[in-house]
């Protein structure tokens, strides 16, 4: 995972931009941009990074992000393998807060939308019936232009602003610590960890990659990620374990070691701390949900 790039999305003559993304894998660059973003995954699996949050993603994952919130949907390793026939698919809508004029959202009638934009500073994961409704409008929006498109975008935002079917993603008080002038340190560290988190990782080796003493690296890393390095690695490992538990192909002991944990007791503790469930409870809940909820055809 690279140092976040200040990504430019050019649409100088349009109020919003909608794109359908169909690639071998999602953009592997850790990035941010001065736009609000509504994104839904239609096909693909991997690890989602938003601000200081790490989570497994799959088809149906939908989020609403405020400007300059660093993010990345990193496709699983199998999507990057040579001769892979896997593909990813998603729809994304971008717009700026002043897409209808500088002071439009300052009007009294827009107070709910203004509050929604403030909440989106942490990123919002959209759930339930709201997700289905937003997805249907996004499909319509991709075929609309001009005033009709703006009306549909406002309809989506109004649904979001009047719903409670979403969950904040990043921690309270999270702010983007990155600058476009940031050095290569974090890029090297993130790439190395993403390639090796399922095996043994030594803190002194990672610090050396960053060209820093261990103590200095720990302070540097926490200042930029809002968490300790060990917590960061644990979240990656638990996120991968969640994916394996949902696939239901390996037993829990196998998943423990496959995810990079050295002992079953530590795996169970770290997993419950992050997911508020034991691995067994998580698997049971996931399988029960999959059996009781029909899967929508999102392609």
Secondary structure, 3 states (H helix, E strand, C coil): CCCCEECCCCCCCCCEEEEEEEECCCCCCCEECCCEEEEEEEECCEEEEECCEEEEECCCCEEEECCCCCEEEEECHHHCCCCCCCCEEEEEEEECCCCCCCCHHHCHHHHHHHHHHHHHHHCEEECHHHHHHHHHHHHHHCCCCHHHHHHHHHHHHHHHHCCCCEEECCCCCCCCCCCCCCCCHHHHHHHHHHHHCCCCCCHHHHHHHCCCCHHHHHHHHHHHHCCCHHHHHHHHHHHHHHHHHHHCCCCHHHHHHHCCCCCHHHHHHHHHHHHCCCHHHHHHHHHHHHHHCCCCCCC
